[in-house]
């Protein structure tokens, strides 16, 4: 009989950080000593939110650097991460078509 897995705070940190790097579930499972199914069952939030939190932190750092040029930031690294992991683009979004309002007085 196998022992039930009980996640630790440290294991949660490892999974969230690894997920933010884009590591596959198999690798993360091996890092915390469980199988991929157990990883997904016990670490769902860390897997789902790891990348989002990392992108938010990097975007915030880039934003702070833009607002304050003296802020020590690594602009090139931030841009690289946001383009590759955050799916950001330097291409302009297509402009929306105007909507005809059939009743402008409403």
N, C-alpha and C positions, 0 to 999 in steps of 0.2 A: 504494500500500500504506500502511495506517495504522500508526502507531507503537504498540507495546504500552503500556498504561497501567501506571505504577508508582506506587502510592499513597505519599504522603509523610506524615509525622507530622502536619504542619499540616493537610493535607487530611482526615485521619482525625478530627482535632479538630473541624474545620468540619462534617463530616457528622454526627458524634455530637451535637454541640450543636444543629445544625439539626433532627435527628431528635427530640431532646428537646423542641423547640418545636412539633413536629408538622408541620414543613414537608413538602410533597409531594416524592416522589422526583424528579420532573421539575425542581423548583427546586433541590434539592440537587445533582443531576447538573450543572445549569448552573453552579452555584457552584464546582464543582471541575473543570469543563471536560470532562465525559464524557457519554455518553448514559445513560439510566436503566438499561439492561441491564448496562452496565459498572459503574455505581454499585453495583447489587445484587450483582454478582459479586465485586467487590473490597472492598466496605465492608459486608458482611453483618453482622458483629459490631456495628459502629457503629450500623447501622440498627436491629438487634434490641435492643441494650442501651441506646441513648441515653435513651429515655424511662424505662426502669426505673432507671437510675442517677440521673437527675434526680429522680424521685419519691422514691427512697431518700434523697437529699441533703436534699430539702425536708422530708420526714417527720422526718429526724434533727434538722434545725434547729428544727422545731416541737416535737419531743420535748424538746430541750435547753432551749427557752424555757419549756416547761411545768414542767420540773424546777427551773429556776432563774429566777425572775421578773426578776432583774437582768440576765439574758442578753439582749443586744440582738437582738431578733427582730421580724420583721414578721408577726405572727400572722395578720392578715387576708389578706395576700398568700399565706402558706403554705396557709391553709385553702382559698382560691380555687383555687390550683394543684392541690391534692390532690383537690378535688371535680371539677374540670374535666378535668384530664389524668390523675389517678390513680384516677378513678372511685370516690372515697370518698363516703360518704353519712352524713348525720346521723340517718337513720332506723335504728331498732333492727332487728337481724336477727331473723327469726322464731325462736322457741324450738324446739329439737328435741324430737320426741316421744320419751318414754322407751321403751327397748327391753325387751321382756319376755325375761328370761333363762330358757330352759327348764331349765337345769341350773346352779343357782347355786353348787354345790359344786365346780365345775371350775375 
